[in-house]
Amino acid sequence: MEIMDLMYLFNLFTASKIIDIGSFQLAFLSLDMDILSSYVFMVVCAGTMILAAAAGAIGTISVLKGQSLIGDAIGHSAYPGVVIAFMIGMALDPLKLFIGAIISGAIAFALIQLISRHSKLNLDATLAIILSSFFGLGMVLKSYIQGHEAFAHVSQGGLKNYIFGQAAYIKNADVYLILAVAIPSILIFIIFYKEFKVFIFDETYAKSIGIKSNFMYALMLVITMGLIATGLKVVGAILISSFLIVPAITAMQWAQQFNRVILIASLTGMFSAFLGTYISSIYPGMSTGPSIILVMSLIAFLSMLIGPRGILAKYFRRRKFINDKSNV
């Protein structure tokens, strides 16, 4: 093929900005400014970014404390509270559903602590029992109201969004609710930053200097449960734990200092929320919540591979140590 033919094909590609390969379409790598300036996009993006930033920072507490799966259990356990709040209020009121989710999640957390302290079951088994039983209760209640005539006149379509999430339908009221929870959560974390730092890395020493474990666990529950309850509509009960866990895992591959881990986790959450929301906006049919989780997971996998504390870095350090030892 001659050079002029190649130039013609290149110009044709850049003019159309799209290449068809079978049934797929690969969009040309350029930002769609119309989408970025869309009011709906800005509302959804603001809500997801605020939630992801706060969850990324707060989630480092659970991850570093070795209790990351508690967030997953509480996320699933919050669903029956959502359904019960709907049954009582007979409406999809975000505030009422939020309160129901918090109460249900708090009960689940209390049961986890109670079983862990007064039985021979390990934490993993306890989490599995609570997670499955509470989420099963929520699904049973949802099936019950779907077939009951007392709820036939009430719209129930929004309840399924709390299982799988539906960030694309975030409204102004949802963003205000996220702000109302995220800001106090971050403020609590900042106020008790030193206490959290000591409590996470040496609980025994924390007790010796007067930091009460029960109080710190209560604070962890309050700020974590609040973010989980507000995030159910965004990514659902199944994926909400990823907002708390994945950014923290990413941050731990790039830093060791506690404050830097928090900052990187928060920024990772914000970037993932923006990019995931954008991707779901330019590709019709892609859900916003799962897209955000996919971006988070991709960043986490890359960080575990190429980060300063990742697999490749450890491999090269090991080889350097072996070579240095052999040259002695």
C-alpha positions in Angstrom: 0.0 0.0 0.0 1.4 3.4 -0.9 2.1 6.2 1.5 -0.8 8.3 0.1 -3.2 5.5 0.8 -2.1 5.2 4.4 -2.5 9.0 4.8 -6.0 8.8 3.4 -7.0 6.0 5.8 -5.5 7.9 8.7 -7.4 11.1 7.8 -10.6 9.1 7.4 -10.1 7.6 10.9 -9.4 10.9 12.6 -12.4 12.5 10.8 -14.9 9.8 11.9 -13.3 9.2 15.3 -14.8 5.7 15.3 -13.5 2.3 14.1 -16.0 -0.5 13.7 -14.7 -3.9 14.5 -17.5 -6.5 14.2 -20.3 -5.4 16.5 -18.1 -3.2 18.7 -17.2 0.4 18.4 -14.0 1.9 19.7 -14.4 5.6 20.5 -11.5 7.9 19.6 -9.7 9.0 22.8 -11.0 12.5 23.3 -13.2 13.9 26.1 -16.8 14.6 25.2 -17.2 18.2 26.6 -20.9 18.0 26.1 -21.2 15.2 28.6 -18.8 16.9 31.1 -21.0 20.0 31.0 -24.3 18.0 31.3 -26.2 18.8 34.5 -27.1 15.2 35.0 -23.5 14.1 34.7 -22.4 16.8 37.2 -24.9 15.7 39.8 -24.1 12.0 39.5 -20.3 12.7 39.3 -20.5 15.0 42.4 -22.4 12.4 44.4 -20.1 9.5 43.5 -16.9 11.5 43.9 -17.8 12.8 47.4 -18.9 9.3 48.5 -15.8 7.6 47.1 -13.4 10.1 48.6 -14.9 9.8 52.1 -15.2 6.0 51.8 -11.6 5.7 50.6 -10.3 7.6 53.6 -12.5 5.9 56.2 -12.1 2.5 54.7 -8.4 2.6 55.6 -9.3 2.1 59.2 -11.1 -1.2 58.6 -8.4 -2.5 56.2 -5.5 -1.6 58.5 -7.3 -3.0 61.5 -7.8 -6.3 59.6 -11.6 -6.0 59.6 -12.2 -5.1 56.0 -14.8 -7.8 55.6 -17.0 -6.3 58.3 -17.9 -3.6 55.8 -19.0 -6.2 53.4 -21.2 -7.9 56.0 -22.7 -4.6 57.2 -23.4 -3.6 53.6 -25.4 -6.7 53.0 -27.0 -6.5 56.4 -28.3 -3.0 55.8 -30.7 -4.2 53.0 -33.5 -5.6 55.3 -33.5 -2.2 57.1 -34.2 -0.5 53.7 -37.1 -2.8 53.0 -38.6 -2.5 56.5 -38.3 1.3 56.3 -40.2 1.1 53.0 -42.9 -1.1 54.5 -43.4 1.3 57.4 -43.2 4.6 55.4 -44.9 3.2 52.2 -42.6 5.4 50.1 -39.1 5.5 48.7 -38.0 8.3 50.9 -34.2 8.4 50.8 -33.9 9.7 54.4 -36.2 7.0 55.9 -34.5 4.3 53.9 -31.1 5.7 55.1 -32.3 5.5 58.7 -33.6 1.9 58.2 -30.3 0.9 56.7 -28.3 2.3 59.6 -30.5 0.6 62.2 -30.2 -2.7 60.5 -26.5 -2.4 59.9 -25.9 -1.4 63.6 -27.8 -4.5 64.8 -25.7 -6.7 62.5 -22.5 -5.1 63.8 -23.6 -5.6 67.4 -24.4 -9.3 66.7 -21.0 -9.8 65.1 -19.2 -8.4 68.1 -21.5 -10.4 70.5 -21.0 -13.7 68.7 -17.2 -13.1 68.3 -16.7 -12.5 72.0 -19.0 -15.1 73.5 -18.6 -18.1 71.1 -15.8 -20.2 69.7 -16.6 -19.2 66.1 -13.9 -17.2 64.3 -14.6 -13.9 62.7 -14.9 -15.2 59.2 -17.6 -17.7 60.2 -19.5 -15.1 62.1 -19.4 -12.6 59.2 -20.7 -15.3 56.9 -23.6 -16.2 59.2 -24.7 -12.5 59.7 -24.2 -11.5 56.1 -26.2 -14.4 54.6 -29.0 -14.3 57.2 -29.6 -10.6 57.1 -29.4 -10.4 53.3 -31.7 -13.4 53.0 -34.2 -11.7 55.3 -34.1 -8.6 53.1 -34.8 -10.7 49.9 -37.6 -12.5 51.7 -39.2 -9.3 52.7 -38.9 -7.9 49.2 -40.6 -10.9 47.7 -43.3 -10.6 50.4 -44.2 -7.0 49.6 -44.1 -7.7 45.8 -47.0 -10.2 46.2 -48.9 -8.5 48.9 -52.0 -6.4 48.0 -51.3 -3.8 50.7 -48.3 -2.6 48.8 -49.7 -3.0 45.3 -50.4 0.7 44.9 -46.9 1.8 46.0 -44.0 1.9 43.5 -41.4 -0.7 44.5 -39.1 -0.5 41.5 -36.5 1.6 43.4 -35.9 -1.1 46.0 -33.9 -3.3 43.7 -31.5 -0.4 43.2 -30.3 -0.9 46.7 -29.2 -4.4 45.8 -27.1 -3.7 42.7 -27.0 0.1 42.8 -28.2 2.7 40.3 -25.9 5.7 40.5 -27.3 7.1 37.2 -30.5 8.0 39.1 -28.9 10.0 41.8 -30.8 13.2 42.4 -30.0 16.5 44.2 -31.5 15.1 47.4 -29.2 12.1 47.3 -26.2 14.4 46.8 -27.2 16.5 49.8 -27.7 13.3 51.9 -24.2 12.1 50.9 -22.7 15.5 51.9 -24.6 15.4 55.2 -23.0 12.1 56.0 -19.6 12.5 54.4 -18.6 15.8 55.9 -19.4 14.8 59.6 -17.6 11.4 59.0 -14.5 13.2 57.8 -14.6 15.7 60.6 -14.9 12.9 63.2 -12.0 11.2 61.6 -9.9 14.4 61.7 -10.8 15.2 65.3 -9.9 11.7 66.5 -7.0 11.2 64.0 -4.3 10.6 66.7 -6.6 8.2 68.6 -7.4 6.2 65.5 -3.8 6.0 64.5 -2.7 4.6 67.9 -5.8 2.3 68.1 -5.2 0.8 64.7 -1.6 -0.1 65.1 -1.4 -0.9 68.8 -4.7 -1.4 70.6 -3.0 -2.6 73.8 -0.9 0.6 74.0 -4.0 2.6 73.2 -5.8 1.1 76.2 -2.8 1.8 78.4 -2.9 5.5 77.6 -6.6 5.8 78.3 -8.1 5.3 74.8 -11.2 3.2 75.2 -11.6 0.4 72.7 -15.4 0.3 72.9 -15.5 4.0 72.1 -13.2 3.7 69.1 -15.2 0.8 67.8 -18.4 2.8 68.2 -16.8 5.7 66.2 -15.8 3.2 63.5 -19.3 1.9 63.3 -20.9 5.3 63.1 -18.8 6.7 60.3 -18.6 3.4 58.4 -22.2 2.6 58.7 -23.2 6.1 57.6 -21.2 5.9 54.4 -22.5 2.4 53.7 -26.1 3.4 54.1 -25.7 6.4 51.7 -23.7 4.3 49.2 -26.4 1.6 48.8 -28.2 3.5 46.1 -24.9 4.2 44.3 -23.4 0.7 44.1 -25.8 -1.5 46.0 -25.4 -3.8 49.0 -23.3 -6.2 47.0 -20.6 -3.8 45.9 -20.6 -1.1 48.6 -17.7 -2.7 50.4 -15.4 -2.1 47.4 -15.7 1.6 48.0 -14.2 1.1 51.5 -11.6 -1.6 50.7 -10.2 -1.2 47.2 -8.9 2.4 47.4 -7.1 1.5 50.7 -5.5 -1.5 49.1 -4.3 0.7 46.3 -2.9 3.3 48.7 -1.0 0.7 50.7 1.0 -0.3 47.6 2.3 3.3 47.2 2.9 4.5 50.7 3.6 3.4 54.3 2.9 6.5 56.3 -0.7 6.6 57.6 -1.5 10.1 56.5 -0.2 9.4 52.9 -2.2 6.2 52.7 -5.4 8.1 53.6 -4.7 10.8 51.1 -3.9 8.3 48.2 -7.0 6.2 49.1 -9.2 9.3 49.0 -7.8 10.5 45.7 -8.0 7.0 44.2 -11.7 6.9 45.1 -12.4 10.3 43.6 -10.6 9.6 40.3 -12.3 6.2 40.0 -15.7 7.8 40.6 -15.1 10.4 37.9 -13.7 8.1 35.3 -16.3 5.4 36.0 -19.1 7.9 35.8 -17.7 9.3 32.5 -17.3 5.8 31.0 -20.9 4.9 31.9 -22.1 8.2 30.3 -20.4 7.7 26.9 -21.3 4.1 26.6 -25.1 3.6 26.9 -26.1 0.5 28.8 -23.1 0.5 31.2 -24.0 0.9 34.9 -22.3 3.7 36.7 -21.6 1.8 40.0 -20.0 -1.3 38.5 -18.0 0.9 36.1 -16.5 2.8 39.1 -15.7 -0.5 40.8 -14.0 -1.8 37.6 -11.8 1.3 37.4 -11.0 1.0 41.1 -10.1 -2.7 40.7 -7.9 -2.0 37.6 -6.0 0.7 39.5 -5.6 -1.7 42.5 -4.3 -4.5 40.3 -1.8 -2.2 38.5 -0.7 -0.9 41.9 -0.1 -4.4 43.2 1.9 -5.1 40.1 4.0 -1.9 39.6 3.7 0.0 42.9 6.8 0.6 45.2 5.4 -2.2 47.4 4.0 -4.3 44.6 5.0 -7.6 43.1 7.6 -6.4 40.7 9.3 -4.2 43.3 9.5 -7.1 45.7 10.9 -9.3 43.0 13.6 -6.9 42.0 14.5 -6.3 45.7 14.8 -10.0 46.2 17.0 -10.4 43.2 19.2 -7.5 44.3 19.6 -9.1 47.7 20.5 -12.5 46.2 23.1 -10.9 43.9 24.6 -8.8 46.6 24.8 -11.8 48.9 26.5 -13.9 46.1 29.1 -11.2 45.5 30.2 -11.0 49.1 
